[in-house]
Amino acid sequence: MGETDKYLDAFRSTLPVLIDKEMTKVRKQQRGLILMVCVLLGTNLLLLGGAIWVLTVPKTEVPAIAATPVENTPEAEEETAVFTRETLIMPAAPAPIEPAETAGTTDADPLTTAAERAAELAVQRSRAEERVRQADAVAQVQEKNGSPIPDYILTEKGMTLRSLARRYYGNEVFWVCIYDRNMEILSSPNILPLGIRLKLPRPADYGIDAGDPSSLQRARKLGQSLNNIE
């Protein structure tokens, strides 16, 4: 009985401590739940207030801005027209912008329509400027040479098909045209013997035009096919 009394006394002394700890945990959980409920209520109140403000504030109308049509003046045409020895590059003049009251549908936003048209004109102008730069490069090469492309040329030390294409046609990708014209005397496009009579093809025969992206693409594809054969 003595030991049992000891255990009972120890249990009675520790029971209040355990109860206090559990009650403390319960109070902390209650405070956390109350804080979470307060945060949720505050957030809902803010959202409700924002919705009421959006619905009650009067809407302001954006004034329609009529786009000014672009006129095809002689000065604008002179900026985009480029003359070379072999081709005449005339980039298409941009179409005039329609007034806001007639362009598109009646529901279209005038500001959006004007912005889209301005973006299209910027793309067209960028392409025209690129054609002008390429044509100028070809013209400079031809002007530097000072004479038209000869029918034949004697190969010298340091010459390659790429250097000849760059000199006479304005881009080294046209080496494949020279090689194709002289396949009967050239065993490989990478070897150019000295002192041979090399034929230079006419640009019209192979569609050579350094200012035309499609011409460059055709030459690259032909060169890749020849390299794969080699």
C-alpha positions as CSV (number, residue, x, y, z in Angstrom):
1,M,0.0,0.0,0.0
2,G,2.9,2.3,0.6
3,E,4.1,2.2,-3.0
4,T,0.6,2.6,-4.3
5,D,0.1,5.7,-2.3
6,K,3.4,7.1,-3.7
7,Y,2.3,6.5,-7.3
8,L,-1.1,8.2,-6.5
9,D,0.6,11.2,-5.0
10,A,3.0,11.5,-7.9
11,F,0.1,11.3,-10.4
12,R,-1.9,13.9,-8.5
13,S,1.1,16.3,-8.5
14,T,1.8,15.9,-12.3
15,L,-1.9,15.9,-13.4
16,P,-2.4,19.7,-13.0
17,V,0.9,20.4,-14.9
18,L,-0.3,18.2,-17.9
19,I,-3.7,19.8,-17.8
20,D,-2.1,23.3,-17.9
21,K,0.1,22.3,-20.9
22,E,-2.9,21.0,-22.9
23,M,-5.0,24.1,-22.1
24,T,-2.1,26.3,-23.3
25,K,-2.0,24.4,-26.6
26,V,-5.8,24.8,-27.0
27,R,-5.6,28.5,-26.3
28,K,-2.8,28.9,-28.9
29,Q,-4.9,27.1,-31.5
30,Q,-7.9,29.2,-30.7
31,R,-5.9,32.4,-31.1
32,G,-4.5,31.1,-34.5
33,L,-8.0,30.3,-35.7
34,I,-9.3,33.8,-34.7
35,L,-6.4,35.5,-36.4
36,M,-7.0,33.5,-39.7
37,V,-10.7,34.4,-39.6
38,C,-9.9,38.1,-39.1
39,V,-7.5,38.0,-42.1
40,L,-10.1,36.3,-44.3
41,L,-12.7,38.8,-43.3
42,G,-10.4,41.7,-44.0
43,T,-9.5,40.3,-47.5
44,N,-13.1,39.8,-48.4
45,L,-13.9,43.4,-47.3
46,L,-11.1,44.8,-49.5
47,L,-12.3,42.8,-52.5
48,L,-15.9,43.8,-52.0
49,G,-14.8,47.5,-51.6
50,G,-12.8,47.3,-54.9
51,A,-15.7,45.7,-56.8
52,I,-18.1,48.4,-55.5
53,W,-15.6,51.1,-56.6
54,V,-15.2,49.7,-60.1
55,L,-19.0,49.5,-60.5
56,T,-19.6,53.0,-59.2
57,V,-16.8,55.0,-60.8
58,P,-17.9,56.5,-64.2
59,K,-16.0,55.3,-67.3
60,T,-14.1,57.8,-69.3
61,E,-14.2,57.5,-73.1
62,V,-10.9,57.7,-75.1
63,P,-11.2,60.2,-77.9
64,A,-10.8,58.7,-81.4
65,I,-7.7,59.8,-83.2
66,A,-8.0,59.8,-87.0
67,A,-4.9,58.2,-88.6
68,T,-3.2,60.4,-91.2
69,P,-2.9,58.7,-94.6
70,V,0.6,58.3,-95.9
71,E,1.0,59.9,-99.3
72,N,3.2,58.4,-102.0
73,T,5.3,61.5,-102.7
74,P,8.1,61.6,-105.3
75,E,10.6,62.2,-102.4
76,A,9.5,58.9,-100.7
77,E,9.8,57.0,-104.0
78,E,13.3,58.3,-104.5
79,E,14.3,57.0,-101.0
80,T,13.3,53.4,-101.8
81,A,14.2,53.2,-105.5
82,V,17.7,51.6,-106.1
83,F,19.3,51.2,-109.5
84,T,22.1,48.7,-110.2
85,R,23.9,47.6,-113.3
86,E,21.9,44.4,-113.7
87,T,18.6,44.9,-111.8
88,L,16.2,47.6,-110.9
89,I,14.9,47.2,-107.3
90,M,11.8,49.1,-106.6
91,P,10.3,48.2,-103.2
92,A,6.6,48.4,-103.1
93,A,5.3,51.7,-101.8
94,P,3.3,51.4,-98.5
95,A,-0.5,51.5,-98.9
96,P,-2.1,54.6,-97.5
97,I,-3.7,54.4,-94.1
98,E,-7.5,54.5,-94.2
99,P,-9.2,57.1,-92.0
100,A,-10.5,55.7,-88.7
101,E,-14.2,56.2,-89.6
102,T,-13.8,53.9,-92.7
103,A,-11.0,51.5,-91.8
104,G,-12.1,48.0,-90.6
105,T,-15.4,47.5,-88.9
106,T,-17.3,50.1,-86.9
107,D,-16.5,48.3,-83.7
108,A,-12.7,48.4,-84.1
109,D,-10.7,50.6,-81.8
110,P,-9.1,53.5,-83.8
111,L,-6.0,53.5,-81.7
112,T,-5.5,49.7,-82.2
113,T,-6.0,50.0,-85.9
114,A,-3.5,52.9,-86.2
115,A,-0.9,50.9,-84.1
116,E,-1.3,47.8,-86.3
117,R,-0.9,49.8,-89.5
118,A,2.2,51.6,-88.1
119,A,3.7,48.2,-87.2
120,E,3.1,46.9,-90.8
121,L,4.6,50.0,-92.3
122,A,7.7,49.6,-90.1
123,V,8.2,46.0,-91.2
124,Q,7.8,47.0,-94.9
125,R,10.3,49.8,-94.5
126,S,12.8,47.5,-92.7
127,R,12.6,45.0,-95.6
128,A,13.0,47.7,-98.2
129,E,16.0,49.1,-96.4
130,E,17.5,45.6,-96.3
131,R,17.1,45.2,-100.1
132,V,18.7,48.7,-100.5
133,R,21.7,47.7,-98.4
134,Q,22.2,44.4,-100.3
135,A,21.8,46.1,-103.7
136,D,24.3,48.8,-102.6
137,A,26.8,46.1,-101.7
138,V,26.5,44.5,-105.1
139,A,26.8,47.9,-106.8
140,Q,29.9,48.7,-104.8
141,V,31.6,45.4,-105.8
142,Q,30.8,46.0,-109.4
143,E,32.0,49.6,-109.2
144,K,35.2,48.6,-107.5
145,N,36.0,46.1,-110.2
146,G,35.4,48.8,-112.8
147,S,34.5,46.4,-115.6
148,P,31.8,43.8,-116.3
149,I,32.3,40.1,-115.5
150,P,34.7,38.6,-118.0
151,D,34.0,35.4,-119.8
152,Y,37.2,33.7,-118.7
153,I,39.9,34.2,-116.1
154,L,43.3,32.6,-115.6
155,T,43.7,31.3,-112.1
156,E,46.5,32.6,-109.9
157,K,48.0,31.9,-106.6
158,G,45.7,32.6,-103.7
159,M,42.5,32.4,-105.8
160,T,39.6,30.3,-104.6
161,L,36.1,29.8,-105.9
162,R,34.7,31.7,-102.9
163,S,37.0,34.7,-103.4
164,L,36.1,34.9,-107.1
165,A,32.3,34.6,-106.3
166,R,32.7,37.4,-103.7
167,R,34.6,39.6,-106.2
168,Y,32.4,39.2,-109.2
169,Y,29.0,38.4,-107.8
170,G,29.0,40.1,-104.4
171,N,28.6,37.0,-102.2
172,E,30.8,34.0,-101.8
173,V,27.8,31.6,-101.8
174,F,27.8,31.8,-105.6
175,W,31.0,29.7,-105.8
176,V,28.8,26.8,-106.6
177,C,27.8,28.4,-109.9
178,I,31.5,28.8,-110.9
179,Y,32.1,25.2,-110.0
180,D,29.1,24.0,-111.9
181,R,30.2,25.9,-115.0
182,N,33.7,24.3,-114.8
183,M,33.0,20.8,-113.6
184,E,34.7,19.3,-116.6
185,I,38.1,20.8,-115.6
186,L,37.7,20.9,-111.8
187,S,38.0,17.6,-109.8
188,S,36.9,19.2,-106.5
189,P,35.4,22.5,-105.4
190,N,38.1,22.8,-102.8
191,I,41.0,22.6,-105.2
192,L,41.7,25.3,-107.7
193,P,44.7,24.5,-110.0
194,L,47.0,27.4,-111.1
195,G,47.1,28.7,-114.6
196,I,43.8,27.1,-115.9
197,R,41.3,29.0,-117.9
198,L,38.2,29.3,-115.7
199,K,34.8,30.2,-117.1
200,L,32.8,32.8,-115.3
201,P,29.0,32.2,-115.7
202,R,26.6,35.0,-116.6
203,P,24.4,36.0,-113.6
204,A,21.3,35.6,-115.8
205,D,22.2,31.9,-116.5
206,Y,22.1,30.9,-112.9
207,G,19.8,33.6,-111.4
208,I,22.7,35.2,-109.5
209,D,21.5,38.2,-107.5
210,A,23.2,39.0,-104.2
211,G,20.3,41.3,-103.3
212,D,17.7,38.5,-103.7
213,P,17.3,36.2,-100.6
214,S,15.8,33.4,-102.7
215,S,18.8,33.5,-105.0
216,L,21.1,33.2,-102.0
217,Q,19.1,30.3,-100.6
218,R,19.2,28.4,-103.9
219,A,23.0,28.7,-104.1
220,R,23.4,27.5,-100.5
221,K,21.2,24.4,-101.1
222,L,23.2,23.6,-104.3
223,G,26.5,24.0,-102.4
224,Q,25.3,21.8,-99.6
225,S,24.3,19.1,-102.1
226,L,27.7,19.2,-103.8
227,N,29.5,19.0,-100.4
228,N,27.5,15.9,-99.5
229,I,28.4,14.3,-102.8
230,E,32.1,15.1,-102.2
